[in-house]
Amino acid sequence: MTTTQEAQHAALVEALAIRGLLSPEWRKVWERVPRDAFVPPVVWRQGAERCELVTTATEWRQLVYSDEPVVTQVDDGAIDGPGVATCSNSKPSMVAGMLQLLDVQGGDKVLEIGTGTGHVAALLSERLGDDHVVSVEIDPTLARQARERLAAAGYSPTVVTGDGEQGCRQAAPYNRLISTCAIRHVPYELVRQVRPGGMLVTPLARDFWSGAVVQLAVQDGRASGPIRGGASYMPMRSHRTPDGPPVQATGRATDTGLDPRRLLNLGFAMYAGARLPGVSMIHAEKGGTVEVWLMDQTGSGACCEPDEQAWQFGERDLWREIEKVYAEYEALGSPSSDDFGLTVTARGQEVWLTHPGRVIVSA
């Protein structure tokens, strides 16, 4: 790195440390692993409608040394696609926070799901040693490029090309497992590959407005633990949800006393996501106000702005359903996202509130 790049990298690490995201051990690791070594020359920035190509060296450097994700692949590598991000060097603060949750100890063996650029595998290798890190990447091209970047930076963890949903059984068991792609459910096969007393940290993909990170302790054939804040990660390829049909055009006005702005908090997103599977919510801020849209996989939808009637489309009365679910949420005391958790067993998964015995939804 040049002197300027070293200063920019040091400033990024310092910013993460000031926010309390780096223990002394992890700070040393981040100082030794420059992010730019794991970012290719061709990258994109996430735009409002599609990913936008970064066209100058100055913009590239500004993006790489910022606390922002850097998109490194769009459309699974296809040419002239819609510009959907399919691989990135993740937001540094999110990576640092998840590694803190992983709580690695000297001698731990770690499985990473989603090698991507190889940056997280390098951080883990610097902390634990190459022999203690296994990483799985489904895309053969990304896996090859990650191996090359890791080798150039002086690291040689085991990088396996395969479906992360299956883990890497041949190298199991592991003390820790981290997924750097979002999953819609935690495959029990991954739980099986973590030793009793181990930890599994992963983002969860949720249709309803926001995803979240879970920290699951593995014991007695189950993994259970709390939600640890919001997260926005690209889904594992085998966990992608196909687009549903367009929302039906004919709408019906519906009086409502529910201000849509009250729906925009992570605690409610966790509750509504569990209670209304398959329903998604997006919002847009315009002209000093907020508009909220609900959609399902059958073409039903609803929309509402503050101090306005709601409009419903399709067969379902989605706004009435969201009013009912919001009333339930308020009756529970409007819990925060940290009050929710997840338990994974061989029989399925349970979303719970405040403790594993208080199950909201089983699946």
C-alpha positions as a Markdown table, in Angstrom:
| # | Residue | x | y | z |
|---|---|---|---|---|
| 1 | Met | 0.0 | 0.0 | 0.0 |
| 2 | Thr | 1.0 | 3.6 | -0.5 |
| 3 | Thr | 1.4 | 6.0 | 2.4 |
| 4 | Thr | -2.0 | 7.5 | 1.6 |
| 5 | Gln | -3.6 | 4.0 | 1.4 |
| 6 | Glu | -2.1 | 3.0 | 4.7 |
| 7 | Ala | -3.5 | 6.2 | 6.3 |
| 8 | Gln | -6.9 | 5.5 | 4.9 |
| 9 | His | -6.9 | 1.9 | 6.1 |
| 10 | Ala | -5.7 | 3.0 | 9.5 |
| 11 | Ala | -8.5 | 5.6 | 9.7 |
| 12 | Leu | -11.1 | 2.9 | 8.8 |
| 13 | Val | -9.8 | 0.6 | 11.6 |
| 14 | Glu | -9.7 | 3.4 | 14.1 |
| 15 | Ala | -13.3 | 4.3 | 13.2 |
| 16 | Leu | -14.4 | 0.7 | 13.9 |
| 17 | Ala | -12.5 | 0.7 | 17.2 |
| 18 | Ile | -14.0 | 3.9 | 18.4 |
| 19 | Arg | -17.5 | 2.4 | 17.8 |
| 20 | Gly | -16.5 | -0.5 | 20.1 |
| 21 | Leu | -16.6 | -3.1 | 17.3 |
| 22 | Leu | -13.0 | -4.3 | 17.7 |
| 23 | Ser | -11.5 | -6.0 | 20.7 |
| 24 | Pro | -7.7 | -5.5 | 21.1 |
| 25 | Glu | -7.1 | -8.8 | 19.4 |
| 26 | Trp | -9.4 | -8.1 | 16.5 |
| 27 | Arg | -7.9 | -4.6 | 16.1 |
| 28 | Lys | -4.5 | -6.1 | 15.5 |
| 29 | Val | -6.0 | -8.4 | 12.9 |
| 30 | Trp | -7.8 | -5.7 | 11.0 |
| 31 | Glu | -4.6 | -3.6 | 11.0 |
| 32 | Arg | -2.7 | -6.4 | 9.3 |
| 33 | Val | -5.3 | -7.3 | 6.7 |
| 34 | Pro | -5.9 | -4.4 | 4.3 |
| 35 | Arg | -9.4 | -4.4 | 2.7 |
| 36 | Asp | -8.1 | -3.2 | -0.6 |
| 37 | Ala | -6.2 | -6.5 | -1.2 |
| 38 | Phe | -9.6 | -8.2 | -1.4 |
| 39 | Val | -11.4 | -5.8 | -3.7 |
| 40 | Pro | -11.1 | -6.2 | -7.5 |
| 41 | Pro | -10.5 | -3.3 | -9.8 |
| 42 | Val | -14.0 | -3.5 | -11.3 |
| 43 | Val | -16.7 | -2.8 | -8.6 |
| 44 | Trp | -20.1 | -1.3 | -8.3 |
| 45 | Arg | -22.0 | 0.9 | -5.8 |
| 46 | Gln | -25.5 | 0.0 | -4.9 |
| 47 | Gly | -27.9 | 2.5 | -6.5 |
| 48 | Ala | -31.6 | 3.2 | -6.0 |
| 49 | Glu | -32.7 | 1.0 | -8.9 |
| 50 | Arg | -29.6 | -1.1 | -9.8 |
| 51 | Cys | -25.9 | -1.3 | -9.1 |
| 52 | Glu | -23.8 | 1.5 | -10.6 |
| 53 | Leu | -20.4 | 0.9 | -12.0 |
| 54 | Val | -17.5 | 2.7 | -10.2 |
| 55 | Thr | -15.6 | 4.5 | -13.0 |
| 56 | Thr | -12.7 | 6.3 | -11.4 |
| 57 | Ala | -9.8 | 5.3 | -9.2 |
| 58 | Thr | -10.6 | 8.1 | -6.8 |
| 59 | Glu | -14.2 | 6.8 | -6.3 |
| 60 | Trp | -12.8 | 3.3 | -6.0 |
| 61 | Arg | -10.5 | 4.3 | -3.2 |
| 62 | Gln | -13.2 | 6.3 | -1.4 |
| 63 | Leu | -15.6 | 3.4 | -1.5 |
| 64 | Val | -13.0 | 0.8 | -0.4 |
| 65 | Tyr | -11.9 | 2.8 | 2.6 |
| 66 | Ser | -15.4 | 3.7 | 3.7 |
| 67 | Asp | -17.8 | 1.8 | 6.0 |
| 68 | Glu | -19.8 | 0.8 | 3.0 |
| 69 | Pro | -20.3 | -2.5 | 1.1 |
| 70 | Val | -18.5 | -2.8 | -2.2 |
| 71 | Val | -20.4 | -4.8 | -4.8 |
| 72 | Thr | -17.9 | -7.1 | -6.6 |
| 73 | Gln | -20.3 | -9.1 | -8.8 |
| 74 | Val | -23.6 | -8.4 | -10.4 |
| 75 | Asp | -26.1 | -10.8 | -11.9 |
| 76 | Asp | -24.0 | -13.9 | -11.0 |
| 77 | Gly | -21.4 | -12.7 | -13.5 |
| 78 | Ala | -23.8 | -12.5 | -16.5 |
| 79 | Ile | -23.4 | -9.8 | -19.1 |
| 80 | Asp | -26.1 | -7.1 | -19.6 |
| 81 | Gly | -28.3 | -8.2 | -16.7 |
| 82 | Pro | -30.5 | -6.1 | -14.5 |
| 83 | Gly | -27.7 | -5.0 | -12.3 |
| 84 | Val | -28.5 | -7.0 | -9.1 |
| 85 | Ala | -25.7 | -7.4 | -6.6 |
| 86 | Thr | -24.7 | -11.0 | -6.2 |
| 87 | Cys | -21.4 | -10.7 | -4.3 |
| 88 | Ser | -19.8 | -7.9 | -2.3 |
| 89 | Asn | -17.0 | -7.1 | 0.1 |
| 90 | Ser | -19.3 | -6.5 | 3.1 |
| 91 | Lys | -19.7 | -3.4 | 5.1 |
| 92 | Pro | -16.7 | -3.4 | 7.5 |
| 93 | Ser | -18.8 | -2.5 | 10.6 |
| 94 | Met | -21.1 | -5.4 | 10.0 |
| 95 | Val | -18.2 | -7.8 | 9.5 |
| 96 | Ala | -16.5 | -6.6 | 12.6 |
| 97 | Gly | -19.7 | -6.9 | 14.6 |
| 98 | Met | -20.4 | -10.4 | 13.4 |
| 99 | Leu | -16.9 | -11.5 | 14.2 |
| 100 | Gln | -17.2 | -10.2 | 17.7 |
| 101 | Leu | -20.4 | -12.2 | 18.1 |
| 102 | Leu | -18.6 | -15.3 | 16.8 |
| 103 | Asp | -16.4 | -15.1 | 20.0 |
| 104 | Val | -13.5 | -17.1 | 18.6 |
| 105 | Gln | -10.8 | -18.4 | 20.9 |
| 106 | Gly | -7.3 | -19.6 | 20.2 |
| 107 | Gly | -7.4 | -23.1 | 18.7 |
| 108 | Asp | -11.0 | -22.8 | 17.4 |
| 109 | Lys | -11.8 | -24.3 | 14.0 |
| 110 | Val | -14.1 | -22.1 | 11.9 |
| 111 | Leu | -16.3 | -22.7 | 8.9 |
| 112 | Glu | -17.3 | -19.7 | 6.8 |
| 113 | Ile | -20.2 | -19.9 | 4.4 |
| 114 | Gly | -19.8 | -17.6 | 1.5 |
| 115 | Thr | -16.1 | -16.9 | 0.7 |
| 116 | Gly | -16.9 | -14.0 | -1.6 |
| 117 | Thr | -13.8 | -11.9 | -2.0 |
| 118 | Gly | -11.9 | -13.8 | 0.7 |
| 119 | His | -11.6 | -10.9 | 3.1 |
| 120 | Val | -13.3 | -12.6 | 6.0 |
| 121 | Ala | -11.4 | -15.8 | 5.5 |
| 122 | Ala | -8.2 | -13.6 | 5.6 |
| 123 | Leu | -9.3 | -12.0 | 8.9 |
| 124 | Leu | -10.0 | -15.4 | 10.4 |
| 125 | Ser | -6.7 | -16.8 | 9.1 |
| 126 | Glu | -4.8 | -13.9 | 10.6 |
| 127 | Arg | -6.5 | -14.5 | 14.0 |
| 128 | Leu | -6.5 | -18.3 | 14.1 |
| 129 | Gly | -4.1 | -19.6 | 11.5 |
| 130 | Asp | -4.8 | -21.0 | 8.1 |
| 131 | Asp | -5.2 | -24.6 | 9.3 |
| 132 | His | -8.2 | -23.5 | 11.5 |
| 133 | Val | -10.2 | -21.9 | 8.7 |
| 134 | Val | -12.5 | -23.6 | 6.1 |
| 135 | Ser | -14.6 | -21.4 | 3.7 |
| 136 | Val | -17.2 | -22.6 | 1.2 |
| 137 | Glu | -18.1 | -20.7 | -2.0 |
| 138 | Ile | -20.8 | -21.8 | -4.5 |
| 139 | Asp | -19.5 | -19.8 | -7.4 |
| 140 | Pro | -16.4 | -21.5 | -9.0 |
| 141 | Thr | -15.1 | -18.2 | -10.4 |
| 142 | Leu | -15.4 | -16.4 | -7.1 |
| 143 | Ala | -13.8 | -19.3 | -5.3 |
| 144 | Arg | -10.8 | -19.3 | -7.6 |
| 145 | Gln | -10.4 | -15.5 | -7.4 |
| 146 | Ala | -10.6 | -15.7 | -3.6 |
| 147 | Arg | -7.9 | -18.3 | -3.4 |
| 148 | Glu | -5.7 | -16.1 | -5.6 |
| 149 | Arg | -6.2 | -13.0 | -3.5 |
| 150 | Leu | -5.7 | -15.0 | -0.3 |
| 151 | Ala | -2.4 | -16.5 | -1.6 |
| 152 | Ala | -1.2 | -13.1 | -2.8 |
| 153 | Ala | -1.8 | -11.7 | 0.7 |
| 154 | Gly | 0.0 | -14.6 | 2.3 |
| 155 | Tyr | -2.9 | -16.7 | 3.5 |
| 156 | Ser | -3.9 | -20.3 | 2.6 |
| 157 | Pro | -7.1 | -21.4 | 4.4 |
| 158 | Thr | -9.1 | -24.2 | 2.8 |
| 159 | Val | -11.5 | -22.8 | 0.2 |
| 160 | Val | -14.0 | -25.3 | -1.0 |
| 161 | Thr | -16.3 | -24.9 | -4.0 |
| 162 | Gly | -19.8 | -26.1 | -3.0 |
| 163 | Asp | -23.2 | -25.2 | -1.7 |
| 164 | Gly | -22.9 | -23.5 | 1.6 |
| 165 | Glu | -26.3 | -25.0 | 2.7 |
| 166 | Gln | -24.5 | -28.3 | 3.1 |
| 167 | Gly | -21.5 | -26.9 | 4.9 |
| 168 | Cys | -18.3 | -28.9 | 4.6 |
| 169 | Arg | -18.8 | -32.2 | 6.3 |
| 170 | Gln | -15.4 | -33.6 | 5.4 |
| 171 | Ala | -13.6 | -31.1 | 7.6 |
| 172 | Ala | -16.2 | -31.1 | 10.4 |
| 173 | Pro | -16.7 | -30.6 | 13.3 |
| 174 | Tyr | -16.1 | -26.9 | 13.9 |
| 175 | Asn | -16.1 | -24.8 | 17.0 |
| 176 | Arg | -17.6 | -21.8 | 15.2 |
| 177 | Leu | -19.6 | -21.3 | 12.0 |
| 178 | Ile | -20.2 | -17.9 | 10.4 |
| 179 | Ser | -22.3 | -17.2 | 7.3 |
| 180 | Thr | -21.6 | -14.1 | 5.3 |
| 181 | Cys | -24.7 | -14.6 | 3.1 |
| 182 | Ala | -28.2 | -14.4 | 4.4 |
| 183 | Ile | -30.3 | -17.5 | 4.9 |
| 184 | Arg | -34.0 | -17.9 | 5.1 |
| 185 | His | -33.8 | -20.8 | 7.5 |
| 186 | Val | -30.8 | -22.3 | 9.3 |
| 187 | Pro | -30.2 | -25.7 | 7.7 |
| 188 | Tyr | -29.9 | -28.4 | 10.4 |
| 189 | Glu | -26.9 | -29.8 | 8.5 |
| 190 | Leu | -25.0 | -26.7 | 9.6 |
| 191 | Val | -26.0 | -27.2 | 13.2 |
| 192 | Arg | -24.8 | -30.9 | 13.0 |
| 193 | Gln | -21.3 | -29.7 | 11.9 |
| 194 | Val | -20.8 | -27.5 | 15.0 |
| 195 | Arg | -19.4 | -29.0 | 18.2 |
| 196 | Pro | -21.5 | -28.9 | 21.4 |
| 197 | Gly | -20.6 | -25.7 | 23.1 |
| 198 | Gly | -19.9 | -24.0 | 19.7 |
| 199 | Met | -21.4 | -20.9 | 18.1 |
| 200 | Leu | -23.2 | -20.2 | 14.9 |
| 201 | Val | -23.6 | -16.6 | 13.6 |
| 202 | Thr | -25.5 | -15.8 | 10.5 |
| 203 | Pro | -27.7 | -13.1 | 8.9 |
| 204 | Leu | -31.3 | -14.1 | 8.4 |
| 205 | Ala | -33.1 | -13.0 | 5.2 |
| 206 | Arg | -36.5 | -11.7 | 5.9 |
| 207 | Asp | -39.1 | -10.6 | 3.4 |
| 208 | Phe | -40.7 | -8.2 | 5.9 |
| 209 | Trp | -38.6 | -5.0 | 5.6 |
| 210 | Ser | -35.4 | -6.0 | 7.3 |
| 211 | Gly | -33.1 | -9.0 | 7.9 |
| 212 | Ala | -31.3 | -9.7 | 11.2 |
| 213 | Val | -28.3 | -11.4 | 12.7 |
| 214 | Val | -28.7 | -14.3 | 15.0 |
| 215 | Gln | -26.1 | -15.7 | 17.5 |
| 216 | Leu | -26.9 | -19.3 | 18.2 |
| 217 | Ala | -25.3 | -21.5 | 20.8 |
| 218 | Val | -25.1 | -25.2 | 19.9 |
| 219 | Gln | -25.8 | -27.7 | 22.6 |
| 220 | Asp | -27.7 | -31.0 | 22.9 |
| 221 | Gly | -28.5 | -31.2 | 19.2 |
| 222 | Arg | -30.0 | -27.8 | 19.0 |
| 223 | Ala | -28.9 | -24.2 | 18.2 |
| 224 | Ser | -30.6 | -21.4 | 20.1 |
| 225 | Gly | -30.0 | -17.7 | 20.7 |
| 226 | Pro | -31.1 | -14.1 | 20.3 |
| 227 | Ile | -31.5 | -11.7 | 17.5 |
| 228 | Arg | -28.5 | -9.3 | 17.5 |
| 229 | Gly | -29.6 | -6.4 | 15.4 |
| 230 | Gly | -30.5 | -5.7 | 11.8 |
| 231 | Ala | -28.5 | -6.8 | 8.8 |
| 232 | Ser | -28.8 | -6.6 | 5.0 |
| 233 | Tyr | -27.0 | -9.4 | 3.2 |
| 234 | Met | -27.5 | -11.0 | -0.1 |
| 235 | Pro | -29.3 | -14.3 | 0.2 |
| 236 | Met | -27.5 | -17.6 | -0.2 |
| 237 | Arg | -28.2 | -18.7 | -3.8 |
| 238 | Ser | -30.3 | -21.7 | -2.8 |
| 239 | His | -32.3 | -19.4 | -0.5 |
| 240 | Arg | -33.3 | -16.8 | -3.0 |
| 241 | Thr | -37.0 | -16.1 | -3.3 |
| 242 | Pro | -38.5 | -15.8 | -6.8 |
| 243 | Asp | -40.4 | -12.6 | -7.6 |
| 244 | Gly | -44.1 | -13.0 | -7.2 |
| 245 | Pro | -46.7 | -11.8 | -9.7 |
| 246 | Pro | -47.3 | -8.1 | -10.0 |
| 247 | Val | -49.8 | -6.5 | -7.6 |
| 248 | Gln | -53.3 | -6.5 | -9.1 |
| 249 | Ala | -54.2 | -3.1 | -10.4 |
| 250 | Thr | -57.7 | -2.5 | -9.1 |
| 251 | Gly | -57.6 | -1.1 | -5.5 |
| 252 | Arg | -60.1 | -0.5 | -2.8 |
| 253 | Ala | -59.9 | 2.3 | -0.2 |
| 254 | Thr | -59.8 | 1.3 | 3.4 |
| 255 | Asp | -60.0 | 3.6 | 6.4 |
| 256 | Thr | -57.3 | 3.1 | 8.9 |
| 257 | Gly | -56.0 | 4.4 | 12.2 |
| 258 | Leu | -52.6 | 2.9 | 11.9 |
| 259 | Asp | -49.8 | 5.3 | 11.0 |
| 260 | Pro | -47.6 | 3.5 | 8.6 |
| 261 | Arg | -44.5 | 5.1 | 10.1 |
| 262 | Arg | -45.0 | 3.0 | 13.2 |
| 263 | Leu | -44.3 | -0.2 | 11.1 |
| 264 | Leu | -40.7 | 0.9 | 10.4 |
| 265 | Asn | -38.9 | -0.5 | 13.4 |
| 266 | Leu | -36.9 | -3.7 | 13.6 |
| 267 | Gly | -38.8 | -5.2 | 16.5 |
| 268 | Phe | -42.1 | -5.1 | 14.6 |
| 269 | Ala | -40.3 | -6.4 | 11.5 |
| 270 | Met | -39.2 | -9.5 | 13.5 |
| 271 | Tyr | -42.7 | -10.1 | 14.8 |
| 272 | Ala | -44.5 | -9.4 | 11.5 |
| 273 | Gly | -42.0 | -11.5 | 9.6 |
| 274 | Ala | -42.8 | -14.4 | 11.8 |
| 275 | Arg | -46.5 | -13.9 | 11.8 |
| 276 | Leu | -46.9 | -13.1 | 8.1 |
| 277 | Pro | -44.5 | -15.4 | 6.2 |
| 278 | Gly | -44.3 | -14.5 | 2.5 |
| 279 | Val | -45.4 | -10.9 | 3.0 |
| 280 | Ser | -42.8 | -8.2 | 2.2 |
| 281 | Met | -42.8 | -4.5 | 3.1 |
| 282 | Ile | -41.0 | -1.7 | 1.4 |
| 283 | His | -41.1 | 2.0 | 2.1 |
| 284 | Ala | -40.2 | 5.2 | 0.3 |
| 285 | Glu | -39.6 | 8.7 | 1.6 |
| 286 | Lys | -40.9 | 11.4 | -0.6 |
| 287 | Gly | -42.0 | 15.0 | -0.2 |
| 288 | Gly | -41.4 | 14.9 | 3.6 |
| 289 | Thr | -43.6 | 11.9 | 4.1 |
| 290 | Val | -43.4 | 8.1 | 4.0 |
| 291 | Glu | -45.3 | 5.6 | 1.8 |
| 292 | Val | -45.4 | 1.9 | 2.8 |
| 293 | Trp | -46.2 | -0.9 | 0.5 |
| 294 | Leu | -47.1 | -4.5 | 1.4 |
| 295 | Met | -47.0 | -7.4 | -1.1 |
| 296 | Asp | -47.4 | -11.2 | -1.0 |
| 297 | Gln | -46.6 | -14.0 | -3.4 |
| 298 | Thr | -50.0 | -14.1 | -5.0 |
| 299 | Gly | -50.4 | -10.6 | -6.3 |
| 300 | Ser | -52.2 | -9.1 | -3.3 |
| 301 | Gly | -50.9 | -5.8 | -1.9 |
| 302 | Ala | -51.6 | -2.7 | 0.2 |
| 303 | Cys | -50.2 | 0.8 | 0.5 |
| 304 | Cys | -50.6 | 3.7 | 2.9 |
| 305 | Glu | -49.3 | 7.2 | 3.6 |
| 306 | Pro | -49.6 | 9.0 | 7.0 |
| 307 | Asp | -53.0 | 10.6 | 7.5 |
| 308 | Glu | -54.4 | 8.9 | 4.4 |
| 309 | Gln | -56.7 | 6.0 | 3.6 |
| 310 | Ala | -55.0 | 2.7 | 2.9 |
| 311 | Trp | -55.4 | 1.1 | -0.5 |
| 312 | Gln | -55.7 | -2.7 | -0.8 |
| 313 | Phe | -55.3 | -4.8 | -3.9 |
| 314 | Gly | -56.0 | -8.4 | -4.8 |
| 315 | Glu | -57.8 | -11.1 | -2.8 |
| 316 | Arg | -56.2 | -10.6 | 0.6 |
| 317 | Asp | -57.0 | -7.7 | 3.0 |
| 318 | Leu | -53.3 | -7.2 | 3.7 |
| 319 | Trp | -53.8 | -3.8 | 5.4 |
| 320 | Arg | -56.3 | -5.3 | 7.8 |
| 321 | Glu | -54.0 | -8.2 | 8.5 |
| 322 | Ile | -51.1 | -5.8 | 9.3 |
| 323 | Glu | -53.4 | -3.8 | 11.6 |
| 324 | Lys | -54.2 | -7.1 | 13.5 |
| 325 | Val | -50.6 | -8.1 | 13.7 |
| 326 | Tyr | -49.6 | -4.6 | 14.9 |
| 327 | Ala | -52.2 | -4.7 | 17.6 |
| 328 | Glu | -50.8 | -8.1 | 18.8 |
| 329 | Tyr | -47.3 | -6.5 | 18.8 |
| 330 | Glu | -48.5 | -3.6 | 20.9 |
| 331 | Ala | -50.3 | -6.0 | 23.3 |
| 332 | Leu | -46.9 | -7.7 | 23.8 |
| 333 | Gly | -45.4 | -4.4 | 24.9 |
| 334 | Ser | -43.9 | -3.5 | 21.6 |
| 335 | Pro | -40.7 | -5.6 | 22.1 |
| 336 | Ser | -37.4 | -4.6 | 20.6 |
| 337 | Ser | -35.6 | -6.8 | 18.1 |
| 338 | Asp | -33.2 | -8.0 | 20.8 |
| 339 | Asp | -36.2 | -9.5 | 22.7 |
| 340 | Phe | -36.6 | -12.1 | 19.9 |
| 341 | Gly | -34.7 | -15.3 | 19.2 |
| 342 | Leu | -34.5 | -18.5 | 17.2 |
| 343 | Thr | -34.2 | -22.1 | 18.1 |
| 344 | Val | -33.2 | -24.7 | 15.4 |
| 345 | Thr | -33.6 | -28.5 | 15.9 |
| 346 | Ala | -33.8 | -31.5 | 13.7 |
| 347 | Arg | -37.6 | -31.0 | 13.7 |
| 348 | Gly | -37.6 | -27.4 | 12.5 |
| 349 | Gln | -37.3 | -23.9 | 13.8 |
| 350 | Glu | -39.0 | -21.7 | 16.3 |
| 351 | Val | -39.1 | -17.9 | 16.6 |
| 352 | Trp | -39.5 | -17.0 | 20.3 |
| 353 | Leu | -39.9 | -13.8 | 22.4 |
| 354 | Thr | -37.8 | -13.1 | 25.5 |
| 355 | His | -37.0 | -16.8 | 26.1 |
| 356 | Pro | -37.0 | -20.1 | 24.1 |
| 357 | Gly | -40.1 | -21.3 | 25.9 |
| 358 | Arg | -42.2 | -18.5 | 24.7 |
| 359 | Val | -42.6 | -19.6 | 21.0 |
| 360 | Ile | -44.4 | -17.3 | 18.6 |
| 361 | Val | -44.1 | -19.4 | 15.4 |
| 362 | Ser | -42.9 | -22.9 | 14.7 |
| 363 | Ala | -41.9 | -24.0 | 11.2 |
